[in-house]
Amino acid sequence: MKQPQLGQKIQEMRVLKGLTQKDLSDACHVDIRTIQRIESGEVIPRMSTLKLIAQSLGWDMIPPLPEPARTDKPDDSGMLLTMLIVSFIAGMVFVVNWLFYAQVIPPDFLSILGLGSTLGGLRLYFAGVYIMTGVFFYLGFFMLSKYYHNRLLQISSLIILILLPLSAFLDIAEGFHPHSYVRHLHSLSLILMSANGAFFGAGLLLHRFRYRAWYHLTGVLQILITPAFLIPVPLVQMLGLWLALPYFGLLILLLLLEGIHQIRF
């Protein structure tokens, strides 16, 4: 059976079962966007995807697919998988670099190891790595938000992609030109990025598809961390920095899980 007949048959059986596209998506753990594109005849699903849909619909007779189509994926799935791999790698580098750039590791401890002055001279290097890896890291979530049609996560991810390099640039500029207006702009960018973190966390909480529990746990942790960066108390901010470690770990885990799913399906 070829498209669009296949999509029409799936839609017909779904309607007979009294299921919405979201119901079917939740039941078979296939993205709602993929189901929409299959039903509309835009794409021919992989056999593994078709089996999941058929099982959820109680469809015993799975129609044969044209041989070339069995390995076909939606048009943008290859790009998404590539971006997830890049974001996953960038995320791991980002976190390691962030430990030094954000001075999560106490400078006194580094001085004991004899690394204090060395790392201080690499401040500009850390900022550059922070910008490059941070952009690619969060670009993965921007792509996922488009894939899932999660508007809040998409907008908040875009804001991070703008504010993250801007805040790092102002941080470096403040070191070279310690004028009050540069310092104020840097502080403002950090406040805006911290406040946007609450919206990013809310976007993760709005996730309704696969790995929902992991998305929600990450979103809750992000919202809990947000006030720590808005309260100008060094001890509170340091606590927020340490709590950010498991948060970044969960973000990396989400990229890994989504990437594995793209490879499998």
Buried (B, 14 or more C-beta within 10 A) or exposed (E): BEBEEBBBBBBEBBEEBEBEBEBBBBBBEBBBBBBBBBBEBBBBBBBEBBBBBBEBBEBEEEEEBEEEBBEBBBEBBEEBBEBBBBBBBBBBBBBEBBBBBBBBBEEEEBEEEEBBEEBEEBBEEBBBBBBBBBBBBBBBBBBBBBBBEBEBBBBBBBBBBBBBBBBBBBBBBBEEEEEEEBBEBBBBBBBBBBBBBBBBBBBBBBBBBBBEEBBBBBBBBBBBBBBBBBEEEEEBBBBBBEBBEEBBBBBBBBBBBBBEBBEEB
